Amino acid sequence: MTQNLDVPLTMAELASGAGMSVTSLHRHFKSATGTTPLIYYKRLRLHEARRQSIAESLSVTQAAAAVGYASVAHFSRDYKRMFGRSPLHDFSALRKSN
């Protein structure tokens, strides 16, 4: 998962890579992590966008593209749900604190 953050994966691709069915992957993954593969993958992507925005001073558009979001609006909605504020405000605050 972490090697493909810039190219969104499907559950079929993940299951195939793990050598199991989508249903089996979902069940095993949830029992091991407490969350679904899609939610886990989304969180990985958002954390990586946040990390890259600080380390490389990426814009919101660049950060969204770096983790495979085709839509900046979709990225911004997901980001705000996860971190509690828009990526623009969060990126600025994080850069000031570093």
C-alpha positions in Angstrom: 0.0 0.0 0.0 2.7 2.5 0.9 4.5 1.9 -2.3 1.5 3.0 -4.4 0.2 6.1 -2.6 0.3 8.2 -5.9 -1.7 5.6 -7.8 -5.0 4.6 -6.2 -5.4 0.9 -5.7 -8.6 -1.1 -6.0 -9.5 -3.8 -3.5 -9.3 -6.3 -6.4 -5.6 -5.4 -6.9 -4.8 -5.6 -3.2 -6.6 -8.9 -2.8 -4.8 -10.3 -5.9 -1.4 -9.1 -4.5 -2.2 -10.9 -1.2 -3.4 -14.0 -2.9 -6.9 -14.0 -1.6 -10.4 -12.9 -2.5 -11.7 -9.4 -1.8 -14.0 -10.7 0.9 -11.2 -12.6 2.6 -8.9 -9.6 2.4 -11.5 -7.4 3.9 -12.2 -9.8 6.8 -8.6 -10.5 7.6 -7.5 -6.8 7.2 -10.3 -5.6 9.5 -9.5 -8.2 12.2 -5.8 -7.2 12.1 -6.2 -3.4 11.9 -9.7 -2.7 13.2 -10.6 -0.8 10.0 -11.3 -1.6 6.4 -8.6 -1.6 3.7 -10.1 1.4 2.0 -10.2 3.5 5.1 -6.7 2.5 6.1 -5.4 3.3 2.6 -7.1 6.7 2.6 -5.6 7.5 6.0 -2.1 6.5 4.7 -2.6 8.8 1.7 -3.7 11.7 3.8 -0.9 11.4 6.3 1.6 11.2 3.4 0.1 14.3 1.8 0.5 16.1 5.2 4.1 14.9 5.6 5.0 15.9 2.0 3.4 19.3 2.4 5.7 20.2 5.3 8.9 18.5 4.0 8.6 19.8 0.5 6.4 22.9 0.9 3.7 21.5 -1.5 0.6 23.4 -2.4 -2.8 21.7 -1.7 -3.0 20.8 -5.4 0.5 19.3 -5.5 -0.2 17.4 -2.2 -3.4 16.0 -3.6 -1.8 14.9 -6.8 1.2 13.4 -5.0 -1.1 10.9 -3.2 -3.3 10.1 -6.1 -6.3 12.3 -5.7 -7.7 13.3 -9.1 -9.9 16.0 -7.4 -8.6 18.7 -5.1 -12.1 19.2 -3.8 -12.4 15.5 -2.8 -8.9 15.6 -1.2 -9.8 18.7 0.7 -13.1 17.2 2.0 -11.3 14.0 3.1 -8.5 15.9 4.6 -10.8 18.2 6.7 -12.7 15.2 7.9 -9.5 13.5 9.1 -7.6 16.5 10.5 -10.3 18.9 11.5 -9.3 21.8 9.3 -8.8 22.5 5.6 -5.4 21.5 4.1 -4.6 25.1 3.2 -5.0 26.2 6.9 -3.4 23.1 8.2 -0.4 23.3 5.9 0.2 26.9 6.8 0.0 26.2 10.6 2.3 23.2 10.4 4.9 25.1 8.4 4.9 28.0 10.9 5.3 25.5 13.8 8.4 23.8 12.2 
